[in-house]
Amino acid sequence: MDRDELVTFLDGYLQVSAYPDKSSNGLQVEGKGEVERVAFAVDTTLRTIEKAAKAKADMLVVHHGMIWGGLSYITGVHYKRLRALFESGINLYVAHLPLDAHPELGNNAGLLRLLGLEPKGPFGEYRGLSIGFWGEFEEAHSIEKIAGMIAERLDTAVKTYGFGKREIKTVGAVSGAGAFALEEAWRKGVDLLITGELGHADYLMAMDLPQSVLVAGHYKTETLGVKALMGLLREKFGLEVFFIDEPTGL
């Protein structure tokens, strides 16, 4: 299909202009005018670009792009990645916060659905907009049971910090670096925050609030959105799609 037609659809469906984001969302790097085969990945790296090129992709759709507000110099890693994109003619399309926040196929709605929960309301305020969701079990589950469900269904290593409640009814989900929502979770009475990573200062905050947290990996918690978007483009437009898995273990 025509690249610009596909970009217009993605921009509208994901509402990329609605989110105040450090990422330059949308079509970051222009390539071929016609798109038939689309690669999906979490991150823009030289390896993902080279794998997409080897598989004859016309477009690479990612969660983490290569331009975060602008480029000052085209040297080093920026030069290597751009050269690989230009030489292959691959279009680079990026959806960062828009893909976290999407209510149907976003990372955070997806995390809740791994637990059999539907989003009940917005959660995880970032620059005036909520990019996450919260849900509620009919009956409380132990934090250990929830950790087992996430570990199995997301195929990831999970750490739990049961500083607050250990019997969980309400769950808030903010993928990746979502520890900024710790105090919001505590203030709103959300029993468990599910996120991707927890830094040293975040650990201390969770302990002092106290707030229970489940950490499932920055990378793994952000595979859900791109995979769901991949399925949508295959079904809606009949495009050939494939996922490039480059886990970091983080």
FENVENNOR-V451663 format. One record per backbone hydrogen bond with DSSP energy under -0.5 kcal/mol. CO is the residue of the C=O (numbers start at 1). NH is the residue of the N-H. E is the energy in kcal/mol with one decimal. If there is no record, write none. Layout:
BEGIN
co = (CO;CO)
nh = (NH;NH)
e = (E;E)
END
This chain:
BEGIN
co = (1;2;3;4;5;6;7;8;9;10;11;11;15;16;19;23;26;26;29;33;36;37;37;38;39;40;41;42;42;43;45;46;47;48;49;50;51;52;53;58;59;60;60;61;62;63;64;66;67;67;73;75;75;76;77;78;79;80;81;82;83;84;85;85;89;91;91;92;92;93;94;96;96;97;98;99;100;102;106;107;108;109;110;111;112;112;113;121;123;124;126;129;132;133;134;134;135;141;142;143;144;145;146;147;148;149;150;151;151;159;161;161;166;166;168;169;170;171;172;173;176;176;176;178;179;181;182;183;184;185;185;186;189;191;192;192;193;193;194;195;196;199;200;201;202;203;204;205;206;206;212;213;214;214;215;217;218;219;220;223;224;225;226;227;228;229;230;231;232;233;233;234;240;242;243;244;250)
nh = (35;6;7;8;9;10;11;12;13;14;15;16;18;19;21;25;28;94;92;3;240;58;59;242;61;244;63;63;64;45;49;50;51;52;53;54;55;57;56;91;39;62;93;41;95;65;44;68;24;69;75;78;79;80;81;82;83;84;85;86;87;88;89;90;32;60;93;28;29;62;26;99;100;101;102;107;108;106;110;111;112;113;114;115;115;117;116;134;132;131;129;126;123;173;120;121;171;168;146;147;148;149;150;151;152;153;154;155;156;215;163;213;143;168;141;137;192;135;194;133;178;196;197;181;182;185;186;187;188;189;190;189;191;212;172;194;195;214;174;216;217;203;204;205;206;207;208;209;210;211;193;161;195;216;159;221;222;222;223;227;228;229;230;231;232;233;234;235;236;237;239;238;38;40;245;246;218)
e = (-3.3;-2.0;-2.8;-2.2;-1.9;-2.6;-2.9;-1.9;-3.1;-2.5;-0.6;-1.7;-1.8;-0.8;-0.9;-1.3;-1.0;-2.8;-2.5;-3.0;-2.3;-3.3;-1.2;-1.6;-3.0;-3.2;-0.7;-0.8;-3.0;-0.9;-2.3;-2.5;-2.5;-2.4;-2.5;-2.4;-1.6;-2.7;-1.7;-2.3;-2.9;-0.5;-2.8;-2.2;-2.1;-0.7;-1.2;-0.6;-2.2;-0.6;-1.1;-1.3;-0.9;-2.1;-2.4;-2.6;-2.8;-1.9;-2.1;-3.0;-2.8;-1.3;-1.5;-1.2;-2.8;-3.4;-0.6;-2.1;-1.5;-2.6;-3.3;-1.0;-1.3;-2.5;-0.8;-1.9;-1.5;-1.4;-2.0;-1.9;-1.6;-2.0;-1.5;-0.5;-1.4;-2.2;-1.6;-2.1;-2.8;-2.3;-1.6;-3.7;-2.0;-2.8;-3.5;-1.1;-2.7;-3.7;-2.0;-2.2;-2.1;-2.0;-2.4;-2.6;-2.1;-2.6;-2.3;-0.6;-1.4;-3.2;-1.6;-2.0;-2.2;-0.6;-2.6;-3.0;-1.5;-2.6;-3.2;-1.2;-1.6;-1.8;-1.3;-2.0;-1.9;-2.5;-2.2;-2.8;-2.3;-0.5;-2.7;-0.8;-0.6;-0.7;-2.9;-0.5;-0.5;-3.0;-2.5;-2.4;-1.5;-2.5;-1.8;-2.1;-2.8;-2.2;-2.1;-2.0;-0.8;-2.6;-2.0;-2.9;-2.5;-0.5;-2.4;-2.2;-0.6;-1.3;-1.4;-1.7;-2.1;-2.6;-2.0;-1.8;-1.8;-2.2;-1.8;-2.2;-2.9;-1.8;-1.2;-1.2;-3.4;-2.1;-0.7;-0.7;-2.1)
END
